[in-house]
Amino acid sequence: MHLLTDGLKLAAGRALEELLERFTSTRLRGLGAGILITALVQSSTAVTLACIGFVNTGLLSLRNGLWVIFGSNLGTTTNAWLVAWLGFGFKISAFALPFVGIGATLMLAAPGMRTRALGRALAGFGVLFLGIDVLKDTFSAFGEEMNVEDYLAGGLLGQLLLVLIGTLMTVLMQASGAVIAIVITAASGGLLSIEAACALVIGTNIGTTFTAILAAIGATSNARRLAASHVFFNLITGVVALLMLPVLIALLGLIRDWFGNAGDPATTIALFHTAFSVLGVLLMVPLSNWLLRTLEGHFKSREEEVARPQYLDANSAAIPDLALRALRMELNRSQAMATACLRGAAAEQAGEAAIRRQRDTLQTLSAAIAGYTGKLNTEHLPPVLVDHLARSLRVLQYQENAAESSLQAAAQAVSLTPLTPTLHGALTAFATAADALADAVDTSREEFGNEQVNQRLRETEEDYARLKEALLVAGAHAQMSIRDMQEHLRHASLLRRAAEQAAKAAHHLAALDEGAAAPQDAPAGVDQAEAGAL
C-alpha cells in the first residue's frame, strides 16, 4: 500500500493541489473533489493532510475543506472494492505478476521521475495483490481450525474491542487500505465473521484520524478546526454504524443477494464500508452548519481574540452618540494594527508572515466594524452623526489600505537585490523615516498630535524623493539593471503609500475625536489627483 500510494502521489505531481484549488468552491464540488482525489491516490490520509495544509495557508476555506474531508472518506472505499473485485474475482498471479514486472522495470530504467513513480505504483499494486493471495491461502487454513471471535467477549463489548483493534492496526500501519485488505481476506478465509470484519472496518475509519490530529499540532486555528471536524465525522459515523451494525448487514445481505453475490464476504464488507461512509455524509448534511459554528467557537488563536471588537455591542448601538464613541475607540485599535504593519514593512528584515497575520486580524476586525455600522445605518440618525459614520468608514478604508500596502512591500522586499552602500544608505534613511511616522500616527499614544504627523510625513516624502532619484540615476548609469531598479522603486512606492494611508487615517481620526470638520487638504506629499479622488 505504501508503494502504491507514494508512487501515485509522486506521479500525480501538482494534480492533487490543483484539483483542491480549482474544484472546491461549493459543498458538492468539494465532496466530489475529495472522492476523486482519494480514489486516484488511494490514500485518504494524503488528501486530509493536503487539505489541512491548504486551510493552514488560506488557499482553502474551512467550510469547503470540510466537504473535501467528507468526500475523502467516501473515496477511500474504492480500495475495498478493488480488493473485493480483483482479489477474489480473478486468478491473482495472472495479473499481479505482470504489474510487478512492468513496475519494477519502470522504476529501474525509466528516464523521468514521474514515470519511475508510476512504475513504483504499478509494482506496489501487483505486490499488494500477491500479498492478498498469500493471505487467502494462509487464512483459509486458519479458518478451518479457529475463529477469532471465540477469543472475544460476545455482544457489544466484543464489537467495541474489534473496533479498537481496527483503530490500533490503522494507527500502527498508517494505511487503512492495507488493514481493510487484511480484514476482507481474513473474512473470506473464514477467520472472521461478517459482523466482526465490519466492526474492524469501523475501527480503521477511526484510526485514520490519528494522522490528522498530529498534523494539526502547531497549525492555524482553521487547520485545527478541520482536523477536529475529521475526528468528529469519523467518530459519529463509527458510532452510528456500530449501533446499526445488524440492520446494515441484513440490508446489505439483501442487496448482495439481489446482485447475485450470495455468500461473498468480500463484496458484503466492501458494500458495508461504502454504505456507512455514505451514511456519515448524509448525517453531516443537516449537521455541517452547526459543526462549523461549534468549531469556530473553539481553537481560537491570539489573533482571532484580538480581532474581536472590544467596544461594539448591541447596547451601545441603541444610543447613537454612544455608538459613535464606541466606534472611534475601536478605530483606535485598528489604527494600532495598521501602524504595526507599517512598522514591520519599514524594518530592515521585513517579517512578511507577522505582517500578514496583523493584516488578517485587521481585516477581521474591519468586517465586524462594518457590520456594526450597517446596523447603525438602519436607525434614524441625525445628519451630523451620519456624516461622522461615513468618515469613520473612510478611516477604516485608509487603515486597510495601509496594511495591504505594507504586506505587499514586505513581500516585494524578499526578492530585492542588494544595493550599493550609497543606495542602501538612502533606503535606510527612507525606512527609518517611515518607521518614525508609524510611531507618530499611532493615535493611542498620549503625545499624539497632527503637527507631529505632518512633520514625520514630510520627512518620509523627502527621503522617498531622494531614494527615488538615486535609484533612477543608478539605473541610467548602468550601476544596476533596469529590472532591479524597477523592483526597488516599486518597493519604495508601496512603503510610501502605506505611510500616506496611515497618516490620512490618523488625521481623520484626530478630527473625529476633536469634533472638527473632516480634513479638506491632503497631507504633505500626496498627489492632488489622489486627494481629489478621496
C-alpha positions as CSV (number, residue, x, y, z in Angstrom):
1,M,0.0,0.0,0.0
2,H,2.9,2.4,0.7
3,L,4.5,1.7,-2.6
4,L,1.2,2.2,-4.4
5,T,0.2,5.4,-2.6
6,D,3.6,7.0,-2.7
7,G,4.0,6.2,-6.4
8,L,0.6,7.6,-7.3
9,K,1.3,10.8,-5.3
10,L,4.6,11.4,-7.0
11,A,3.2,10.5,-10.4
12,A,0.3,12.9,-9.9
13,G,2.7,15.8,-9.2
14,R,0.8,19.0,-8.6
15,A,-2.5,17.5,-9.7
16,L,-3.6,17.0,-6.1
17,E,-3.0,20.6,-5.2
18,E,-4.5,21.9,-8.5
19,L,-7.7,19.9,-8.1
20,L,-8.1,21.1,-4.5
21,E,-7.5,24.7,-5.5
22,R,-9.9,24.7,-8.6
23,F,-12.7,22.3,-7.7
24,T,-13.8,23.0,-4.1
25,S,-15.9,26.2,-4.5
26,T,-19.2,24.6,-3.3
27,R,-20.1,21.8,-0.9
28,L,-21.0,19.4,-3.7
29,R,-17.8,20.1,-5.7
30,G,-15.7,19.8,-2.5
31,L,-17.3,16.4,-1.9
32,G,-16.6,15.3,-5.4
33,A,-13.0,16.5,-5.3
34,G,-12.4,14.6,-2.1
35,I,-13.9,11.4,-3.6
36,L,-12.0,11.7,-6.9
37,I,-8.5,12.6,-5.5
38,T,-8.7,9.9,-2.8
39,A,-9.7,7.3,-5.4
40,L,-6.8,8.5,-7.6
41,V,-4.0,8.4,-5.0
42,Q,-5.6,5.6,-2.8
43,S,-4.9,7.5,0.4
44,S,-7.4,9.4,2.4
45,T,-4.5,10.4,4.7
46,A,-2.7,12.2,1.9
47,V,-5.8,14.1,1.0
48,T,-6.6,15.0,4.6
49,L,-3.0,16.3,5.1
50,A,-3.2,18.3,1.9
51,C,-6.5,19.8,3.0
52,I,-5.1,20.8,6.4
53,G,-2.1,22.3,4.6
54,F,-4.3,24.3,2.2
55,V,-6.6,25.5,5.0
56,N,-3.5,26.4,7.0
57,T,-2.2,28.7,4.3
58,G,-5.6,30.2,3.5
59,L,-5.9,28.6,0.0
60,L,-9.0,26.6,1.1
61,S,-11.8,27.8,3.3
62,L,-12.7,25.8,6.4
63,R,-16.3,25.3,5.0
64,N,-15.1,23.9,1.7
65,G,-12.3,21.9,3.3
66,L,-14.9,20.2,5.5
67,W,-16.6,18.7,2.5
68,V,-13.3,17.6,0.9
69,I,-12.7,15.6,4.1
70,F,-16.1,14.1,3.9
71,G,-15.6,13.2,0.2
72,S,-12.2,11.7,1.1
73,N,-13.9,9.2,3.4
74,L,-16.1,8.1,0.6
75,G,-13.2,7.9,-1.9
76,T,-11.2,5.6,0.4
77,T,-13.9,2.9,-0.1
78,T,-12.6,2.3,-3.6
79,N,-9.8,0.3,-2.1
80,A,-12.2,-2.2,-0.6
81,W,-13.9,-2.6,-3.9
82,L,-10.5,-3.2,-5.7
83,V,-9.7,-5.9,-3.2
84,A,-13.2,-7.5,-3.4
85,W,-13.3,-7.5,-7.2
86,L,-9.7,-8.2,-8.2
87,G,-8.6,-10.1,-5.2
88,F,-11.4,-12.6,-5.3
89,G,-12.8,-12.5,-8.8
90,F,-9.6,-13.3,-10.8
91,K,-6.6,-15.6,-10.7
92,I,-4.4,-13.1,-8.8
93,S,-1.0,-14.3,-10.1
94,A,-2.2,-13.9,-13.7
95,F,-2.4,-10.1,-13.5
96,A,-0.4,-9.3,-10.3
97,L,3.0,-10.6,-11.6
98,P,3.0,-8.6,-14.8
99,F,2.2,-5.5,-12.8
100,V,5.2,-6.2,-10.5
101,G,7.5,-6.9,-13.5
102,I,6.4,-3.8,-15.5
103,G,6.5,-1.6,-12.4
104,A,10.0,-2.8,-11.4
105,T,11.3,-2.2,-14.9
106,L,10.0,1.3,-15.0
107,M,11.4,2.0,-11.5
108,L,14.9,1.0,-12.6
109,A,15.0,2.1,-16.3
110,A,12.5,4.9,-16.9
111,P,14.1,8.3,-17.7
112,G,11.7,10.6,-15.9
113,M,10.8,10.9,-12.2
114,R,7.1,10.7,-12.8
115,T,7.5,7.6,-15.0
116,R,9.6,5.9,-12.3
117,A,6.9,6.9,-9.7
118,L,4.3,5.3,-11.9
119,G,6.4,2.2,-12.0
120,R,6.6,2.3,-8.2
121,A,2.8,2.5,-8.1
122,L,2.3,-0.4,-10.5
123,A,4.8,-2.6,-8.6
124,G,3.0,-1.7,-5.4
125,F,-0.3,-2.6,-6.9
126,G,1.0,-6.0,-8.0
127,V,2.7,-6.8,-4.7
128,L,-0.5,-5.8,-2.8
129,F,-2.5,-8.4,-4.6
130,L,0.3,-11.0,-4.4
131,G,0.2,-10.4,-0.6
132,I,-3.6,-10.9,-0.7
133,D,-3.1,-14.2,-2.5
134,V,-0.7,-15.4,0.3
135,L,-3.1,-14.2,3.0
136,K,-6.0,-16.0,1.3
137,D,-4.2,-19.4,1.4
138,T,-3.0,-18.8,5.0
139,F,-6.3,-17.5,6.4
140,S,-8.2,-20.4,4.7
141,A,-6.0,-22.9,6.5
142,F,-6.5,-21.0,9.8
143,G,-10.2,-20.6,9.2
144,E,-10.8,-24.3,9.2
145,E,-9.3,-24.6,12.7
146,M,-10.3,-21.5,14.5
147,N,-12.4,-18.4,14.7
148,V,-11.0,-15.1,16.1
149,E,-14.4,-14.3,17.8
150,D,-14.0,-17.4,20.0
151,Y,-11.4,-15.4,21.9
152,L,-13.5,-12.3,22.3
153,A,-16.5,-11.4,24.5
154,G,-19.8,-11.5,22.8
155,G,-22.3,-8.8,22.0
156,L,-21.5,-5.0,22.0
157,L,-18.4,-5.4,24.2
158,G,-16.8,-7.8,21.7
159,Q,-17.6,-5.5,18.8
160,L,-16.1,-2.5,20.7
161,L,-12.9,-4.5,21.2
162,L,-12.8,-5.3,17.5
163,V,-13.3,-1.6,16.7
164,L,-10.4,-0.8,19.0
165,I,-8.2,-3.5,17.3
166,G,-9.0,-2.0,13.9
167,T,-8.2,1.5,15.1
168,L,-4.8,0.4,16.6
169,M,-3.9,-1.6,13.4
170,T,-4.5,1.5,11.3
171,V,-2.6,3.8,13.6
172,L,0.4,1.4,13.6
173,M,0.4,0.7,9.9
174,Q,-0.7,4.2,8.8
175,A,-2.6,2.7,5.9
176,S,-6.3,1.9,6.4
177,G,-6.4,0.4,2.9
178,A,-3.9,-2.3,3.9
179,V,-5.8,-3.1,7.1
180,I,-9.1,-3.4,5.1
181,A,-7.4,-5.7,2.6
182,I,-6.3,-7.9,5.5
183,V,-9.8,-7.8,7.1
184,I,-11.5,-8.7,3.8
185,T,-9.0,-11.6,3.2
186,A,-9.4,-12.9,6.8
187,A,-13.2,-12.8,6.5
188,S,-13.1,-14.6,3.1
189,G,-10.9,-17.3,4.6
190,G,-13.3,-17.9,7.4
191,L,-11.2,-16.5,10.2
192,L,-13.7,-13.7,10.8
193,S,-17.5,-13.4,10.6
194,I,-19.0,-10.7,8.5
195,E,-20.1,-8.8,11.7
196,A,-16.5,-9.0,13.2
197,A,-15.0,-7.8,9.9
198,C,-17.4,-4.9,9.7
199,A,-16.5,-3.8,13.3
200,L,-12.8,-3.9,12.3
201,V,-13.6,-1.7,9.3
202,I,-15.3,0.8,11.5
203,G,-12.1,0.8,13.6
204,T,-9.9,1.5,10.5
205,N,-12.1,4.5,9.7
206,I,-11.5,5.9,13.2
207,G,-7.8,5.1,13.1
208,T,-7.3,7.4,10.0
209,T,-7.9,10.5,12.2
210,F,-4.6,10.0,14.1
211,T,-2.5,11.5,11.3
212,A,-4.8,14.5,11.1
213,I,-4.5,15.1,14.8
214,L,-0.7,15.1,14.6
215,A,-0.8,17.4,11.5
216,A,-2.9,19.9,13.4
217,I,-0.4,20.4,16.2
218,G,1.1,23.9,15.8
219,A,-1.2,24.7,12.8
220,T,-3.5,27.6,12.4
221,S,-6.9,27.7,14.2
222,N,-8.8,26.8,11.0
223,A,-6.4,23.9,10.3
224,R,-7.1,22.6,13.9
225,R,-10.8,23.0,13.3
226,L,-10.6,21.0,10.1
227,A,-8.7,18.2,11.9
228,A,-11.3,18.3,14.7
229,S,-14.1,18.0,12.1
230,H,-12.4,15.0,10.6
231,V,-12.3,13.3,14.1
232,F,-15.9,14.3,14.7
233,F,-17.1,13.0,11.4
234,N,-15.3,9.6,11.7
235,L,-16.4,9.1,15.3
236,I,-20.0,9.9,14.8
237,T,-20.1,7.8,11.6
238,G,-18.4,4.9,13.5
239,V,-20.8,5.1,16.5
240,V,-23.9,5.2,14.2
241,A,-22.6,2.3,12.1
242,L,-21.8,0.2,15.2
243,L,-25.3,0.8,16.7
244,M,-26.9,-0.1,13.3
245,L,-24.5,-2.9,12.5
246,P,-27.0,-5.8,12.5
247,V,-29.5,-3.8,10.5
248,L,-26.9,-2.6,8.0
249,I,-25.5,-6.1,7.5
250,A,-29.0,-7.6,6.9
251,L,-29.9,-4.9,4.5
252,L,-26.6,-5.3,2.6
253,G,-27.1,-9.0,2.5
254,L,-30.4,-8.5,0.6
255,I,-28.6,-6.1,-1.8
256,R,-25.8,-8.6,-2.3
257,D,-28.2,-11.4,-3.0
258,W,-30.1,-9.2,-5.4
259,F,-26.8,-8.7,-7.4
260,G,-26.2,-12.5,-7.3
261,N,-23.2,-12.5,-4.9
262,A,-24.7,-14.6,-2.2
263,G,-22.2,-15.9,0.3
264,D,-19.4,-13.5,-0.8
265,P,-18.0,-11.8,2.3
266,A,-15.6,-9.6,0.3
267,T,-18.5,-7.9,-1.5
268,T,-20.5,-7.5,1.6
269,I,-17.6,-5.9,3.5
270,A,-17.0,-3.5,0.6
271,L,-20.7,-2.7,0.5
272,F,-20.7,-2.0,4.2
273,H,-17.7,0.2,4.0
274,T,-19.3,2.3,1.3
275,A,-22.7,2.3,3.0
276,F,-21.6,3.6,6.3
277,S,-19.4,6.2,4.7
278,V,-22.4,7.4,2.6
279,L,-24.5,7.3,5.8
280,G,-21.9,9.6,7.5
281,V,-22.1,12.1,4.7
282,L,-25.9,12.1,4.9
283,L,-25.7,12.7,8.6
284,M,-23.4,15.7,8.0
285,V,-25.7,17.4,5.5
286,P,-28.0,18.8,8.3
287,L,-25.2,19.0,10.9
288,S,-22.5,20.7,8.9
289,N,-23.6,24.3,9.6
290,W,-23.9,23.5,13.3
291,L,-20.5,21.8,13.2
292,L,-18.9,24.9,11.6
293,R,-20.4,27.2,14.2
294,T,-19.3,25.0,17.0
295,L,-15.7,24.7,15.6
296,E,-15.5,28.4,15.1
297,G,-16.2,28.9,18.8
298,H,-13.1,26.7,19.7
299,F,-9.4,26.6,18.9
300,K,-9.3,30.4,18.8
301,S,-5.8,31.9,18.2
302,R,-4.5,35.0,19.8
303,E,-5.1,36.9,16.5
304,E,-8.7,35.9,16.5
305,E,-9.2,37.1,20.1
306,V,-7.5,40.4,19.2
307,A,-9.7,40.7,16.1
308,R,-12.9,40.6,18.2
309,P,-14.4,44.1,18.9
310,Q,-13.9,45.2,22.4
311,Y,-16.2,48.3,22.4
312,L,-19.0,47.5,20.0
313,D,-22.2,45.8,21.3
314,A,-26.0,46.0,20.9
315,N,-26.4,48.2,24.0
316,S,-24.2,51.0,22.6
317,A,-25.9,50.6,19.2
318,A,-29.2,51.7,20.7
319,I,-27.7,55.2,21.6
320,P,-26.3,56.9,18.5
321,D,-23.8,59.2,20.3
322,L,-22.6,56.3,22.5
323,A,-22.3,54.1,19.4
324,L,-20.1,56.6,17.6
325,R,-17.9,56.9,20.6
326,A,-17.5,53.1,20.8
327,L,-16.8,53.1,17.0
328,R,-14.0,55.7,17.4
329,M,-12.4,53.7,20.3
330,E,-12.5,50.6,18.0
331,L,-10.9,52.5,15.2
332,N,-8.1,53.5,17.5
333,R,-7.4,49.7,17.9
334,S,-7.5,49.1,14.2
335,Q,-5.2,52.1,13.7
336,A,-2.6,50.4,16.0
337,M,-2.8,47.3,13.8
338,A,-2.3,49.4,10.7
339,T,0.7,51.1,12.2
340,A,2.2,47.8,13.3
341,C,2.0,46.6,9.7
342,L,3.8,49.8,8.6
343,R,6.4,49.4,11.2
344,G,7.0,45.8,10.2
345,A,7.4,46.8,6.5
346,A,9.9,49.5,7.4
347,A,12.1,47.1,9.4
348,E,15.4,46.1,7.8
349,Q,14.2,42.5,7.8
350,A,10.6,42.8,7.0
351,G,8.6,40.0,8.6
352,E,6.1,39.1,5.9
353,A,4.4,36.4,8.0
354,A,3.9,38.7,11.0
355,I,2.6,41.5,8.8
356,R,0.2,39.1,7.1
357,R,-1.2,37.9,10.5
358,Q,-1.6,41.6,11.6
359,R,-3.3,42.4,8.2
360,D,-5.7,39.4,8.6
361,T,-6.5,40.5,12.1
362,L,-7.3,44.0,10.9
363,Q,-9.5,42.7,8.1
364,T,-11.5,40.5,10.6
365,L,-12.0,43.5,12.9
366,S,-12.8,45.7,9.9
367,A,-15.6,43.3,8.9
368,A,-17.0,43.4,12.4
369,I,-16.8,47.2,12.4
370,A,-18.5,47.4,9.0
371,G,-21.3,45.1,10.2
372,Y,-21.8,47.3,13.3
373,T,-22.1,50.5,11.1
374,G,-24.6,48.6,8.9
375,K,-26.8,48.2,11.9
376,L,-26.5,51.9,12.8
377,N,-27.5,52.9,9.3
378,T,-30.9,51.3,9.8
379,E,-31.5,53.7,12.7
380,H,-32.8,57.2,12.3
381,L,-29.6,59.2,12.8
382,P,-29.3,63.0,12.7
383,P,-27.3,64.3,9.7
384,V,-24.2,65.2,11.7
385,L,-24.0,61.6,13.0
386,V,-24.5,60.2,9.5
387,D,-21.5,62.3,8.4
388,H,-19.4,61.0,11.3
389,L,-20.3,57.4,10.4
390,A,-19.2,58.0,6.8
391,R,-15.9,59.5,8.0
392,S,-15.4,56.5,10.3
393,L,-15.7,54.2,7.3
394,R,-13.2,56.3,5.4
395,V,-10.7,55.9,8.3
396,L,-11.3,52.2,8.1
397,Q,-10.5,52.1,4.4
398,Y,-7.3,54.1,4.9
399,Q,-6.2,51.7,7.6
400,E,-6.9,48.6,5.4
401,N,-5.0,50.3,2.5
402,A,-2.0,50.9,4.8
403,A,-1.9,47.3,6.0
404,E,-2.3,45.9,2.5
405,S,0.4,48.1,1.0
406,S,2.7,47.2,4.0
407,L,2.2,43.5,3.2
408,Q,2.9,44.0,-0.5
409,A,6.1,46.0,0.4
410,A,7.3,43.2,2.7
411,A,6.6,40.5,0.0
412,Q,8.4,42.6,-2.5
413,A,11.4,43.1,-0.2
414,V,12.1,39.3,-0.2
415,S,13.2,39.3,-3.9
416,L,15.1,42.6,-4.0
417,T,18.8,42.5,-5.0
418,P,21.4,44.0,-2.6
419,L,22.2,47.7,-3.1
420,T,25.4,49.7,-3.2
421,P,26.4,51.4,0.1
422,T,25.2,54.7,-1.2
423,L,21.8,53.4,-2.3
424,H,21.5,51.3,0.8
425,G,22.0,54.4,2.9
426,A,19.2,56.2,1.0
427,L,16.9,53.2,1.5
428,T,17.8,53.0,5.3
429,A,17.0,56.7,5.7
430,F,13.6,56.3,4.0
431,A,12.7,53.2,6.0
432,T,13.8,55.0,9.2
433,A,11.5,57.9,8.4
434,A,8.6,55.6,7.7
435,D,9.2,53.8,11.0
436,A,9.2,57.2,12.8
437,L,6.0,58.0,11.0
438,A,4.5,54.8,12.2
439,D,5.1,55.9,15.8
440,A,3.6,59.3,15.1
441,V,0.4,58.1,13.5
442,D,-0.5,55.7,16.4
443,T,-3.5,57.6,17.8
444,S,-3.4,55.6,21.1
445,R,-0.2,57.5,22.2
446,E,-0.8,60.2,24.7
447,E,1.6,62.5,22.9
448,F,-0.1,62.0,19.5
449,G,-0.5,65.3,17.6
450,N,-1.4,66.3,14.0
451,E,1.6,68.6,13.7
452,Q,4.0,65.8,14.5
453,V,2.3,63.5,12.0
454,N,2.7,66.2,9.3
455,Q,6.4,66.7,10.2
456,R,7.1,63.0,10.0
457,L,5.2,62.6,6.8
458,R,7.2,65.5,5.2
459,E,10.4,63.8,6.2
460,T,9.2,60.5,4.8
461,E,8.3,62.2,1.5
462,E,11.7,63.9,1.3
463,D,13.6,60.7,1.9
464,Y,11.4,58.9,-0.6
465,A,12.2,61.5,-3.2
466,R,16.0,61.2,-2.6
467,L,15.8,57.4,-2.8
468,K,13.8,57.5,-6.0
469,E,16.2,60.0,-7.6
470,A,19.2,57.9,-6.5
471,L,17.6,54.7,-8.0
472,L,16.8,56.4,-11.3
473,V,20.4,57.7,-11.6
474,A,21.8,54.3,-10.8
475,G,19.6,52.7,-13.4
476,A,20.5,55.4,-16.0
477,H,24.3,54.9,-15.4
478,A,24.0,51.1,-15.6
479,Q,25.0,50.7,-11.9
480,M,22.1,48.4,-11.6
481,S,19.8,46.6,-14.1
482,I,16.6,48.4,-15.2
483,R,14.6,45.5,-13.8
484,D,16.3,45.7,-10.4
485,M,15.7,49.5,-10.4
486,Q,12.0,49.0,-11.1
487,E,11.7,46.4,-8.4
488,H,13.3,48.7,-5.8
489,L,11.1,51.6,-7.0
490,R,8.0,49.5,-6.6
491,H,9.0,48.5,-3.1
492,A,9.7,52.1,-2.1
493,S,6.4,53.2,-3.7
494,L,4.4,50.6,-1.7
495,L,6.0,51.6,1.5
496,R,5.4,55.3,0.8
497,R,1.7,54.5,0.1
498,A,1.4,52.6,3.3
499,A,2.8,55.6,5.2
500,E,0.5,58.1,3.5
501,Q,-2.6,56.0,4.1
502,A,-1.8,55.5,7.7
503,A,-1.2,59.3,8.0
504,K,-4.6,60.0,6.4
505,A,-6.3,57.7,8.8
506,A,-4.6,59.4,11.8
507,H,-5.7,62.9,10.5
508,H,-9.3,61.9,10.1
509,L,-9.4,60.0,13.5
510,A,-8.0,63.1,15.2
511,A,-10.7,65.3,13.6
512,L,-13.4,62.9,14.7
513,D,-12.0,62.9,18.3
514,E,-11.9,66.7,18.4
515,G,-15.3,67.1,16.8
516,A,-13.6,69.1,14.0
517,A,-14.5,69.1,10.3
518,A,-13.0,66.5,8.0
519,P,-9.5,67.4,6.7
520,Q,-10.0,69.0,3.3
521,D,-6.4,69.1,2.1
522,A,-4.3,66.0,1.6
523,P,-1.3,65.6,3.8
524,A,2.0,66.8,2.5
525,G,3.4,64.8,-0.3
526,V,0.1,63.4,-1.5
527,D,-0.8,63.9,-5.2
528,Q,-3.6,66.4,-5.7
529,A,-5.3,63.9,-8.1
530,E,-5.4,61.3,-5.3
531,A,-6.6,63.9,-2.8
532,G,-9.5,64.8,-5.2
533,A,-10.4,61.2,-5.6
534,L,-10.6,60.8,-1.9
